[in-house]
C-alpha cells in the first residue's frame, strides 16, 4: 500500500445525518453506472470523506456489493489526501452484474474530477498514485 493510502474512520461518512447533509446538497453528477453527490466540508483543513450507498436492489449479491465497495474504496484511498475538503457519497445508477465492474474505479475518479471542476475546486493532475493490481487473486475467478 502506498504511503498515505490508508482509509481511517475519519475518512468515512458513517452517520445517517452526515449522509443526509450530502444528499440535501445540490451537487449530483452521474456517469454510465455511478452517481456521485458532493458537499464542500465547512472545515477547510480536513481530508475528504467517502460514503457508499450500494443497494441490494442494484447489486443483488453480497459478493458483488463488497467487490464494488472494495474497488471504489481502493481508488478513494489513493486519492483522498490530495483532494480538497469534500464529502462524497457514491451510488449505483441501476442494476449491475459482476462482469460490468471493470473500469468502475476509473468512472468514480472521473466523477470526482468533474465534481471538483463544477465546484471550482483544484483537482491535482497527478492525484492518482501508482497502485497495485486492483483485483486480488480471489477476484480473478
N, C-alpha and C positions, 0 to 999 in steps of 0.2 A: 504494500500500500504506500503511495507517495506520501511524503511529509506533508502534514496538514490535511490529509484526506480522511479525516475522521467524521463521525456523524453523532455528536453528543446530543443529549436530551435538549440542550439549549438551541439546537438547530432544527428541532421538530415542532410542528404545531400539534398539540395533543388535546387541548380542551375544546369542548363544543363552542364555547363563547369565542374562542380565537378563530375557529373555522367560520363562525357566524360573521365576525368582523370582515373577513376576507370575502365571503360570499355577498355581503352587503355592499362591498365596493363596486365600482362601475367598470373596472378594467377586466375584460374577459377576452381571451384570444383562443382561437381554435385552429386545429390542423386536421389532417385526414382522420386520425384516430384518437387524438387527445384534445382536451380543453384545459386551459390554464387560467386561473384567476390570480390577480396580483394586487397587493396593497403595499404602499410605502409605509415602513415602520416609523413610528413617531420618534424613536431613539435613533439618531443617525449613525452612531458609532458601534452598532451591534451587527452580528452576522445575519445573513438571510436565514429564513426558516422554511421548511417544506412540510406540507400536509398532503396526504394522499387519500382520495375518496374513490376507491376501486370497488365498485359494487358487484354483488353476486349476480345481478341481472345481466351485466355486460361481460363478466368473466366467470363462467359457470363453475369452474373447479378451483379448489384452494391452491392447487399446484400452479395453475395459470395466474391467479391473483398474486401469489407470492413471487412468481417469476417477474411479473410486470413491476411490482414494487421494488424488487431487487435491482432490476435494470435501471429504473428511474433514480433510486436511492444512490446507486453507484455513480451515476453521472453527476447528480447533485453534490455528492460527497467531494468530487474533484473540482467542483465549481464554486461552492458556497463561500469560501474565504475570499474570493476575488469579486464577488457580486456586490452590488450596492445593498443597502439595508432594506430587504423586501420580505414580505410574507407571500408564499406561493402555495396554491392548492391545485393539484392536478387531478383530473377525472378522465375517464374514458368517455368518448362521444357515443359509442354504440357497442354492440356485441363484437367480441374479438375472439379469435381462436389462436391456439398455440403457434401455428405456422405463420401468423401475422405479427409476431413480436419482434422480428428482425427490424432494426432501424428505429425502434420506438424511442431509444435514448437520444438519437440524433434529432428526432422530431421534437422531443422535450427541450433539448438545448436550443433549437431554432425558435421555439415559442418563448423561451426566456429572453433570447436576443431581441425578438420583436417586441416583447413587453417592455424591456429597458428602453428601446427606441421610442415607443409610444409615450412612455413616462418621462422622456428626455433625461434619462439616467445613463451614465457611462457603462459600457459593456466592454471589458478589455478584449482586444483582438486575440490575445494569446491565453484566453481564460481556460481553455481545456488543456489539462495536463496529460502527458502520456500515461496511459493506464494499461494494466494487463488485460488479457482477453476477458470480455465481459461474461463469457459463458464458462461455467465450470464444467468439468468432465461429466458430472451427473446430468447437466442440462443438454448435453450433446446428443443424448439418446432420444 
